[in-house]
Amino acid sequence: MEMKLESNESKVPCYVTVEPKDGIFKLQTFDTSDRTFRSGHELLAWVKKNWEPIQFQNPSEYQQLLYAVAQELQNGYK
């Protein structure tokens, strides 16, 4: 699963990639730096700590991201 979120912080969008079966948990944040995590749970915790819905052009995409990552983790570990 890959999701793109248009940011209010940067002209470059944020990207989140979660592929549990392949062990890929990464994101590109507002400053265009890449972050890689050992698990999807670490990625989710980072997002919840460091991002807020108001930082995105469409704040509901933040909630959609949280839901999509949780679903991907649930499906990927079956």
Backbone torsions as a table, in degrees:
resi	resn	phi	psi	omega
1	MET	NA	130.5	173.0
2	GLU	-127.7	138.2	-179.6
3	MET	-133.4	138.1	178.4
4	LYS	-111.4	132.8	177.9
5	LEU	-123.5	124.6	177.7
6	GLU	-76.9	127.3	-172.4
7	SER	-99.0	149.7	169.1
8	ASN	-85.8	-12.8	-174.6
9	GLU	-88.6	-21.1	-172.6
10	SER	-154.3	155.3	175.2
11	LYS	-75.3	-19.3	179.5
12	VAL	-89.6	129.5	-180.0
13	PRO	-70.4	162.1	173.2
14	CYS	-90.8	144.6	177.8
15	TYR	-124.9	141.0	175.8
16	VAL	-128.4	128.9	178.2
17	THR	-124.0	126.6	178.6
18	VAL	-134.2	114.5	177.5
19	GLU	-135.5	83.6	-174.9
20	PRO	-56.6	-38.2	-177.7
21	LYS	-64.7	-27.8	179.3
22	ASP	-101.5	-0.8	179.8
23	GLY	70.1	30.5	-179.3
24	ILE	-105.8	119.9	178.9
25	PHE	-141.0	97.7	-175.4
26	LYS	-146.8	162.3	175.4
27	LEU	-149.2	158.6	171.7
28	GLN	-116.6	124.4	-172.4
29	THR	-101.3	-173.8	-173.0
30	PHE	-54.0	-37.5	-178.0
31	ASP	-86.7	11.6	179.0
32	THR	69.2	9.2	175.5
33	SER	-77.6	149.6	177.3
34	ASP	-96.8	142.1	175.7
35	ARG	-128.6	134.2	179.1
36	THR	-118.4	141.2	-176.3
37	PHE	-124.1	155.6	179.4
38	ARG	-77.7	-20.9	-179.3
39	SER	-150.9	162.3	175.9
40	GLY	-66.6	-29.0	178.9
41	HIS	-68.4	-37.5	174.9
42	GLU	-64.6	-42.3	179.1
43	LEU	-61.0	-47.3	179.5
44	LEU	-60.5	-42.7	179.7
45	ALA	-62.5	-41.3	179.0
46	TRP	-63.1	-45.5	-179.5
47	VAL	-60.1	-46.6	-178.4
48	LYS	-64.4	-32.3	-179.1
49	LYS	-80.4	-33.9	-169.0
50	ASN	-109.9	-16.3	-179.2
51	TRP	-117.8	149.6	176.5
52	GLU	-127.8	149.3	179.6
53	PRO	-54.3	-36.2	-176.2
54	ILE	-69.4	-9.6	178.7
55	GLN	-79.6	-4.9	-176.0
56	PHE	-115.7	149.5	-179.7
57	GLN	-60.4	-33.9	176.0
58	ASN	-120.0	92.4	-175.0
59	PRO	-55.5	-27.4	179.8
60	SER	-67.6	-20.8	177.4
61	GLU	-64.3	-29.7	177.1
62	TYR	-61.2	-48.2	178.4
63	GLN	-65.0	-38.8	177.0
64	GLN	-61.9	-38.6	177.9
65	LEU	-62.2	-49.4	-180.0
66	LEU	-57.3	-44.2	179.9
67	TYR	-65.8	-45.2	-177.5
68	ALA	-63.6	-41.2	179.0
69	VAL	-65.4	-45.3	178.4
70	ALA	-59.0	-42.6	178.6
71	GLN	-64.5	-42.7	-179.1
72	GLU	-63.5	-40.7	178.1
73	LEU	-65.2	-41.8	178.7
74	GLN	-63.3	-44.5	-178.8
75	ASN	-72.2	-33.6	-176.4
76	GLY	-74.2	-21.4	-177.5
77	TYR	-100.2	6.7	179.2
78	LYS	-77.3	NA	NA
